[in-house]
Amino acid sequence: MDSEFYAAQLGLRRLPRSLVIAHYVVSGFRRGMSLNPLFDDIVAGGELPEVMRVPALYAYLLSERETVRIHPWWDAEEHGRTVGGPALEHVWAHRDELIRLRVAGREASLTVSEVRRLAIASARSWRRHRVARAATPSPTATGLVRPVQARDRRYARKVEQAAARAAGPRRESVVVPLVGVDSAQWVSAHLLTRVVPEVVLHGHPRRAPWTRVLGEAATVLPATTIVALDPRAEFTDAEVDALLEAVDEDHAVMPAHRSQDGTVHGIGGAETGGRSPWGILSHHPVDDLDALEAVVTVPLLHGRSVALRRRALLDVLEGDAPDTTAAFARSLRTRVGMRVLTSLRPVFDEPLHVFDEKTPGPRGGGGQQDRDAASVFLDAAGYDVLTWRPAADGTVEPRLQWRRPHPGAERWAIKICAPAGRQGAVWGDMHFARGLASALRRRGHTVVIDAFDARGRRTAYLDDVNVVVRGPYRIDPLPTGVNLQWIISHPDEITRAEMAGFDRVFAASERWSRLVRQRWGIPVTPLLEATDTDLFHPSGVQRTDEIVFVGTARGIARPSVVAPLRAGIPVRVYGPDWRPFISQSAIAARTLSHADLPRRYESAAIVLNDQWPAMRQHGFIAMRPFDVMAVGGRVISEDVDGIEEVFGGAVLTYRDEEHLVEMLRADPDEIFPDATTMARISERVRREHSFDARATVLEEAAAAHRRPVATRDRGRPSQDGRDAAL
């Protein structure tokens, strides 16, 4: 603990150690404040569980310290291997020792004492938002404005990407505005400039207007073309390059941003007569963009990501500069046209914590011209405009009608519990929905997928059928369309009241469906989970001798992983959150892409499977055995009611941990059926348990309930006390 460093973050020279500890534990760690200048709480917290509940340094001390990434630019793990133990403790005791800071292919060697002095100096400037050092970039063809906002837990990736572009072959001029940021963000960004001095830092208070932040950056950027990126989203270098390359003298360019719930934020804006411009196709599923051209011209900028010529930007920001994003967009419109790259769809992975613009701006133009322009895109996406009407957010938005591409086509919305963006992309629910969507599309339907926060989106009235894939969270039926519920997990949390509102209910368990029919009188139909045969099929990859587990720790010591490792049986674990429960050496990777799963399953000697306790108790078979069997793999699983019958004995089950260890010590070729039998069962699984087979059942159910919503009596749950979960 460095009390002087911590005091500097509070604007003080000294502070008693007891008060330092108290402040850090009570509130400081939540603001990215750290007790040590070589320990970045935000970066370390991303490696450790429960970071927002307990201080990262506490979690670090209870973990395998030598394996934890604790700083964005210093590789403590590598340093620890050279000293034979946790690096932080070693270098703090040897402050004249050199450590290497590495960023974007550059490195600088400094003593621990030098790093400490730099960190203390930058910490003292944090609360004043005054950058201790700001370079002047050299003239370049392109420039980048990459703001970092308060509470951004992904800030290191964004800052490092900016540094890589500044240090790369094109030597882009780069400004990183630090807007109301946390202590760790501020200190680490300043240390980065010691390695990549070409990066310019600007400090701003949290409520600074976006136009001021952008204007100050543009003033010092000596670039012909500038791209400014919204701080809420992450971009690949290819996406940044695409924006820059699409700019010309007469047009600025923006991406088709998605909101935090995954719906379209707006492919540009339109002055449709409201107090604020309407985001074209806002609140629509992102799937609706697939029908548009790759590059479209729209009336207005919508959002804070834009690439344009520097001269046009300065023209807008000079003199009586606009003070809101809407005013900036209106002013920019008078100088250049606006294009949108519709295939570039970064998600706002976090809410906006800065740029306070709560005061509405002046009303825009009457907008018949803009309404006509917006209607072109609505028409291309398959909609007819019935009318325009005021909305609660101050815009005027269209009331639409979906145009069926052929008489039998329907619009299906699959609603899942996964979040949008990068976080939700790794959820099994998302892969489940994509497999089902592909199967329904093959049957001629238009299908969209709604992340959890988009479950009740404003454009849901356009959908014919809603399929709620019930996972860990409740999703209620919508007042329009046919509502189908497919329960695939967490049966212990389902109530009669929840199911009563749906037109038809399916559950991935024979036993539980039967129990619900007997106890509550609700006709639940068994519909097991399935496999996506577009991905999961044999490829002929050679089998290894590896035992594999893929999945998260879920905050518990899952016995199918912990018991074999404790017995000395090696298991290759793929998944996050395992640090508190198993050795780091057993973790093959924190993530494994869904596209790589089929080969990993097929090549494994054995794939381990277990279930949520409630799923096992009520006979819900997870998706993993279906996927593994579809590629011809071999599974050892916890015993679940019906699993041996479904898979014809090709999935072996264990009674307890001792039995699992005994099975894993046996020769797999001796305990599993022969290759011919396994291939036959694999083919049957792909045929009978594919999403195509499940789509047929759902389509028939929807057809049976297709009638005007006003005539449907969804029934009301009884009030006799039977609404508790089973």
Buried (B, 14 or more C-beta within 10 A) or exposed (E): BBBBBBBBBBEEEEBEEEBBBEBBBEEBBBBBBBBBBBBBBBBBBBBBBBBEEBBBBBBBEEBBBBBBBBBBBBBBBEBBEEBEEBBBEBBBEEEEBEBBBBBBEBEBEBBBEBBBBBBBBBBBBBBEBEBBBBBEBEEBEBBBBBBBBBBBBBBBBBBBBBBBBBBEEEBBBBBBBBBBBBBBBBBBBBBBBBBBBBBBBBBBEBEBBBBBBBBBBBBBBEBBBBBBBBBBBBBEEEBBBBBBEBBBEEBBBBBBBBBBBBBBBBBBBBBBBBBBBBBBBBBBBBBBBEBBEEBBEBBBBBBBBBBBBBBBBBBBBEEEBBBBBBBBBBBBBEBBBBBBBBBBBBBBBBEBBBBEBEEEBEEBEEBEEBBEBBBBBBEBBBBEBEEBEEBEBBBBBBEBEBEEEEEEBBBBBBBBBBBBBEBBBBBBBBBBBBBBBBBBBEBEBBBBBBBBBBBEBBBBBBBBBBBBBBBEEBBBBBEBBBBBBBBBBBBBBBBBBBBBBBBBBBBBBBBBBBBBEEEBEBEBEBBBBBBBBBBBBBEEBEBEEBBBBBBBBEEEBBBBBBBBBEBEEEBBBBBBBBBBBBEEEBBBEBEBEBEEBBEBBBBBBBBBBBBBEBBBBBBBBBBBBBBBBBBBBBBBBBBBBBBBEBBBEBBBBBEEBEBBBBBBEEEBEEBBBEEEEBBEBBBBBBEEBBBBBBBBBBBEBBEEBEEEBEEEEEEEBEEEEEBEEB
